[in-house]
Amino acid sequence: MKRNAFLLMFLFFTSFLSFGQSNSEIDRLIKNLSWESFRFLQSITPSFPVFEGSAYELVNIGKPATEELLQAITKPEKTVVVHLILTKLYEPEENYLYQHLINYYCEYKKKIGLHFILNGLVWDWFDKNGYYSIQQYQMDRIKSYWDKKLHDSQNTFTINPDDLFAEIQKRDSLEFDCSDHKRYKNNSRQLDYESLYDLLFIKYPDHKFEKVFNILGTDSLC
């Protein structure tokens, strides 16, 4: 009897210590997560995430790391990689491979940055800063997404891609001013009706065309 009790106690403490060490290792790995914990590998299309270092180890640990990962998802430097890991673990077929890029253009097709989108999450990279960033409302929303998915069997929370794209466009139009701030003088006011009407009855080239083109082509800048 004593031998059996001793054996049960030994098994209990062994399991307890093993569990504690496992949790400690998960916490250590999560602490090391950052923007450098993943990269995108592109083979024609689409691009898909490749995990580095601690992120790779957490993917190998798998679903036992879920709750600790979820607790870290609202830390800006960890949100994206945590989201990518959870997507890999829970939605690999539906969403993992489909990553979208939206180039943000300004001032006559000059690219100033990128929006990355994967499984409902948007994060940004802009040339001006030269580093990644993510908006607070994106972190809050994706935390709610995973809370519902993992803890609510009646989950109805989805992120509509069309709404997401419309939201990005609206935010960009408000946040970035693409105007060149130049005022253009409208020289077309110098044209009279008769000059334009005469063009209907003559063939190009003709000096009357040149006169109209010269007026239209000399809008000055202020």
C-alpha positions as CSV (number, residue, x, y, z in Angstrom):
1,M,0.0,0.0,0.0
2,K,2.7,2.4,0.9
3,R,4.6,1.5,-2.2
4,N,1.6,2.4,-4.4
5,A,1.1,5.7,-2.6
6,F,4.7,6.5,-3.1
7,L,4.4,5.7,-6.8
8,L,1.4,7.9,-7.2
9,M,3.1,10.8,-5.5
10,F,6.2,10.3,-7.7
11,L,4.1,10.4,-10.8
12,F,2.2,13.5,-9.6
13,F,5.3,15.5,-8.9
14,T,7.0,14.4,-12.1
15,S,4.0,15.5,-14.1
16,F,3.8,18.8,-12.1
17,L,7.4,19.6,-12.7
18,S,7.2,18.6,-16.4
19,F,4.1,20.9,-16.8
20,G,5.9,23.8,-15.0
21,Q,9.0,23.4,-17.2
22,S,6.8,23.3,-20.3
23,N,5.0,26.5,-19.3
24,S,8.2,28.2,-18.5
25,E,9.7,27.2,-21.9
26,I,6.6,28.5,-23.7
27,D,6.8,31.8,-21.7
28,R,10.5,32.2,-22.6
29,L,9.8,31.6,-26.3
30,I,6.9,34.1,-26.4
31,K,9.0,36.7,-24.7
32,N,11.5,36.4,-27.6
33,L,8.8,37.0,-30.3
34,S,9.1,40.1,-32.4
35,W,8.8,41.5,-36.0
36,E,11.9,39.5,-36.8
37,S,10.3,36.2,-35.9
38,F,8.9,35.6,-39.4
39,R,9.5,36.4,-43.0
40,F,7.5,35.9,-46.2
41,L,8.7,33.4,-48.8
42,Q,7.3,34.0,-52.2
43,S,7.0,31.3,-54.8
44,I,5.4,33.0,-57.7
45,T,2.2,33.7,-55.8
46,P,0.9,33.8,-53.1
47,S,3.5,34.6,-50.4
48,F,3.4,32.6,-47.2
49,P,5.0,33.1,-43.8
50,V,8.1,31.3,-42.7
51,F,8.8,31.2,-39.0
52,E,12.2,31.9,-37.4
53,G,13.7,31.0,-34.0
54,S,11.3,31.0,-31.1
55,A,8.2,31.3,-33.4
56,Y,9.3,28.1,-35.2
57,E,9.6,26.3,-31.8
58,L,6.2,27.5,-30.8
59,V,4.7,26.1,-34.0
60,N,6.3,22.8,-33.1
61,I,4.9,22.9,-29.6
62,G,1.5,23.4,-31.1
63,K,-1.9,24.0,-29.5
64,P,-0.6,23.6,-25.9
65,A,0.9,27.1,-26.3
66,T,-2.4,28.6,-27.3
67,E,-3.5,30.4,-24.1
68,E,-0.1,32.0,-23.6
69,L,0.1,33.1,-27.2
70,L,-3.4,34.7,-26.9
71,Q,-2.3,36.7,-23.8
72,A,0.6,38.2,-25.9
73,I,-1.4,39.1,-29.0
74,T,-2.1,42.7,-28.0
75,K,1.6,43.5,-27.7
76,P,2.4,45.5,-30.9
77,E,5.7,43.8,-31.6
78,K,4.1,40.3,-31.2
79,T,0.6,40.7,-32.6
80,V,1.3,39.7,-36.1
81,V,3.6,36.7,-35.4
82,V,1.1,35.4,-32.7
83,H,-1.7,35.7,-35.2
84,L,0.3,33.9,-37.9
85,I,1.1,31.1,-35.4
86,L,-2.5,30.7,-34.4
87,T,-3.6,30.7,-38.0
88,K,-1.1,28.0,-38.8
89,L,-2.4,25.9,-35.9
90,Y,-6.1,26.4,-36.2
91,E,-6.9,27.5,-39.8
92,P,-4.1,26.2,-42.0
93,E,-6.3,25.2,-44.9
94,E,-8.6,28.2,-45.0
95,N,-6.4,31.2,-44.5
96,Y,-2.7,30.4,-43.9
97,L,-1.5,30.6,-47.5
98,Y,-3.4,33.7,-48.6
99,Q,-1.5,36.8,-47.9
100,H,-2.3,40.0,-49.7
101,L,-0.3,43.2,-50.3
102,I,-1.7,46.6,-51.0
103,N,0.7,49.1,-52.3
104,Y,-0.1,52.6,-51.1
105,Y,0.7,55.2,-53.8
106,C,0.9,58.9,-53.6
107,E,2.1,61.8,-55.8
108,Y,1.8,60.4,-59.3
109,K,2.4,56.7,-58.6
110,K,5.2,57.1,-56.1
111,K,5.0,54.1,-53.7
112,I,5.2,55.2,-50.1
113,G,4.3,52.0,-48.3
114,L,2.6,48.6,-48.1
115,H,-0.4,47.2,-46.3
116,F,0.0,43.5,-45.4
117,I,-3.2,41.4,-44.9
118,L,-3.5,37.8,-43.7
119,N,-6.6,36.2,-42.3
120,G,-8.3,39.4,-41.3
121,L,-5.3,41.2,-39.9
122,V,-3.7,44.3,-41.4
123,W,-0.3,45.7,-40.6
124,D,1.8,48.3,-42.4
125,W,5.2,49.1,-43.7
126,F,6.0,52.7,-44.9
127,D,9.1,53.9,-46.6
128,K,9.1,57.1,-44.4
129,N,9.7,55.1,-41.2
130,G,11.4,52.0,-42.6
131,Y,9.8,49.6,-40.2
132,Y,6.6,47.7,-39.5
133,S,3.7,49.0,-37.5
134,I,0.2,48.0,-36.5
135,Q,-2.9,50.0,-35.4
136,Q,-4.4,49.6,-32.0
137,Y,-7.9,48.8,-33.4
138,Q,-6.4,46.0,-35.5
139,M,-4.8,44.4,-32.4
140,D,-8.1,44.7,-30.4
141,R,-10.2,43.2,-33.3
142,I,-7.9,40.2,-33.9
143,K,-7.8,39.5,-30.1
144,S,-11.6,39.4,-30.2
145,Y,-11.5,37.2,-33.3
146,W,-9.3,34.5,-31.6
147,D,-11.2,34.8,-28.2
148,K,-14.4,34.0,-30.0
149,K,-12.9,31.2,-32.1
150,L,-11.1,29.5,-29.2
151,H,-13.6,30.0,-26.4
152,D,-17.0,30.4,-27.8
153,S,-18.6,27.4,-29.5
154,Q,-21.3,29.7,-30.9
155,N,-18.8,31.9,-32.5
156,T,-20.3,34.2,-35.2
157,F,-17.5,36.8,-35.4
158,T,-16.0,37.1,-38.9
159,I,-13.9,39.7,-40.7
160,N,-15.3,40.4,-44.1
161,P,-12.4,41.0,-46.7
162,D,-14.5,43.5,-48.7
163,D,-15.1,45.6,-45.6
164,L,-11.4,45.3,-44.7
165,F,-10.3,46.7,-48.1
166,A,-12.9,49.6,-47.9
167,E,-11.6,50.4,-44.4
168,I,-8.0,50.5,-45.6
169,Q,-8.9,52.9,-48.4
170,K,-10.9,55.2,-46.1
171,R,-8.1,55.3,-43.6
172,D,-5.5,56.0,-46.2
173,S,-7.5,58.9,-47.7
174,L,-7.8,60.5,-44.2
175,E,-4.3,59.9,-43.0
176,F,-2.2,60.6,-46.1
177,D,-2.4,63.9,-48.0
178,C,-1.5,63.2,-51.6
179,S,-2.1,66.7,-52.9
180,D,0.9,68.4,-54.5
181,H,-0.3,71.7,-52.9
182,K,0.0,73.6,-56.1
183,R,-2.6,76.0,-57.4
184,Y,-3.3,75.9,-61.1
185,K,-4.4,79.0,-63.1
186,N,-7.2,78.1,-65.5
187,N,-6.0,79.5,-68.8
188,S,-8.9,77.8,-70.6
189,R,-11.0,80.9,-69.7
190,Q,-9.1,82.7,-72.5
191,L,-10.9,80.5,-75.0
192,D,-14.0,81.8,-76.6
193,Y,-16.9,79.8,-78.0
194,E,-16.2,80.8,-81.6
195,S,-12.6,79.4,-81.5
196,L,-13.8,76.0,-80.4
197,Y,-16.8,76.0,-82.8
198,D,-14.5,76.7,-85.8
199,L,-12.5,73.6,-85.1
200,L,-15.5,71.5,-86.1
201,F,-15.3,72.5,-89.7
202,I,-11.5,72.5,-90.4
203,K,-9.0,69.7,-90.7
204,Y,-5.9,69.3,-88.6
205,P,-3.2,70.7,-88.9
206,D,-4.3,74.3,-89.0
207,H,-3.2,77.4,-87.2
208,K,-6.5,77.6,-85.4
209,F,-5.8,74.3,-83.7
210,E,-2.3,75.6,-82.7
211,K,-3.9,78.6,-81.2
212,V,-6.3,76.5,-79.0
213,F,-3.5,74.1,-78.0
214,N,-1.2,76.8,-77.0
215,I,-3.8,78.3,-74.7
216,L,-4.7,74.9,-73.1
217,G,-1.1,73.9,-72.8
218,T,0.2,76.8,-70.8
219,D,-1.6,76.6,-67.5
220,S,0.7,78.2,-65.0
221,L,1.5,77.1,-61.5
222,C,1.4,79.2,-58.4
